[in-house]
Amino acid sequence: MSPAHFIGICGAETRKLFSRLTARLGLVVVAFTAVFTVLFLSWLDGSQIGFSSVDGQGMVNESTLGGMLDLTGASTLIHTLWSRNVMFMGRLFIIALAALSVASEFSARTLREDVLRPVPRWSIPAAKFVALTIWAALSLVVTFLFSAALALPIQGIGGPWGSTILAYIATLAGDMGFIGITMLVAFATRSVVGSIIVPFIFWLLSSIAGLVVLAANSILINVIEFFPEQAAQLQIWADRVATLNLWLPSSGLELWWTAALGNSWAWQSVLVLVFIIGSTTTLTVVVFQNQDVP
Amino acid sequence: MSDDNDPVDALVVRGLTRRYGKRVVVKNLDLSVKQGDIYGFLGPNGAGKTTAMRCMLGLIARNGGTVKIFGDSNLVRSHAHIGAIIENPVFHGWLSGKENLRLSASYANIPRSERKKAIEEVLERVNLAERARDKVRSYSLGMKQRLAIARALLAKPKLLFLDEPTNGLDPRGVVELREFIGTLATEDGITVFISSHQLSEVEALCNRVGIIHHGELRAEGNVAEMLMSDKPLLDVTASDPGALAAHCTERPDVTVLKAARGVVRVRLDDIDAAMFNAALVQGGFEVSALVPATRSLEDLFLEVTA
């Protein structure tokens, strides 16, 4: 298969994907989420909503949420990313589109027409993966542009632009991980509903596992003071547990979070994400290679 | 049967086998389709026709055997020479006919510069040019069938697979399709491999047939030669057709082909007509007519699949 032919079928899959109502609706929802987040933050920034506390010397400290947010143009763009990712708005559409573009083509039997063309089997899931990645990238561009168009005039152009850009790039990598997982499930099960539910449950369980590990780490650190003679040993275990968190799938899929906080990326998390993308796409090709097409 | 390496054969299948669990759906199937043939692939429901076709096209894996298309067993390469319509025509309903063809053209690797012309040509050919911009979900079944033919012809195939292409078509649609397939073979030189239940259609259209039953090829050859029977056929009308059919079934010298509307068609295997008539009268049957019959594809089909 020539590169030009592969680019051609990637183009066909992209046109097909973007012609779906779900894909167009997804871009609108992502844009709306970005606009809503910026407007909400701007309102919060100007409001007096907050809380007061009394310190040990009887002094009253009053804080507003707006003051705590310390909004800048760049940090607002990170908050919109938070809405897109944590609120699952963008990712829900990515998972739904990946499920539709594979499982619904099995049930509608349109996948058969692609297999009957002079293309190797691997190129079909590969072209779908490329098309879905293009949609994910475009949805991020939409998030970025709509946020920037509103946030920069309001909040100014200051802020941590380096980590903001990195967070957007890491989000795209995380999206590719979700695309890979969903496509694998969709090719294996041929069920749209299953292909949406399974990646979500996978992400949820992985996140819960991450929280459990963090809790275990916190417990270990806190018990050190009660067992001073075991402190060195407990500290080693606390470090090991903390490292374990970095090897969980959620650590790779949510790499953007590390970037958004301005922290450097742990190599384990990067490796996990690369492994998720690589293994799911490879397995998808292997599954489809040996699969009967109705 | 031609040699495996014969370069003139459009399709050569040898030992094709497909199992679903312990059930063997296609058993050691051998068949050959020569270039220029209109080959009818016949068989009762569940005989394994569609499964065999899917195996030949690489849609489903085979448990054994080889498939060569124009001498090439590489499926990806050979797909460049084929067009296919398997079962009902399927499209992305939310796209127009033209957009569906554009997607197929990309997969078929038709150069971008030739794509528009190729699409317009095939749409014109199947009389869908005026509705090309309408969404496929608004098409009738007949229109979808025509669009499926346009898609199959898009990459100028040399071999066309059609699986039950007249399913769901009205009588006019069936006639139009038959004429169109005939044109493809005679004017465009396309070899056609067609599976169908419409025996009269196949008889009118195909020059060669293969009959599959329980996953095995039971008969294959030139239609005209296969219909020439060395044993005479008779349509017998008698007082009690049911008893007559039962009586003939028990006789070793005749074969009952069918019994319908009071007439029993038999093949005289080892007896002549006069002696058969005498034997019937002696058996107590009141024979009112004994008419020589011509063997049809339906008779052949019933014999082979009995």
Interface residues (C-beta under 8 A of the other chain):
Chain A: M1 S2 H5 G8 I9 G11 A12 R15 K16 S19 R20 L21 A108 R109 T110 R112 E113 D114 V115 L116 R117 P118 V119 P120 N290 D292 V293 P294
Chain B: R54 L57 G58 L59 I60 A61 V76 R77 H79 A80 I82 A84 I86 E87 V90 F91 H92 W94 L95 E99 R102 L103 S104 S106 Y107 A108 N109 R112 R151 A155
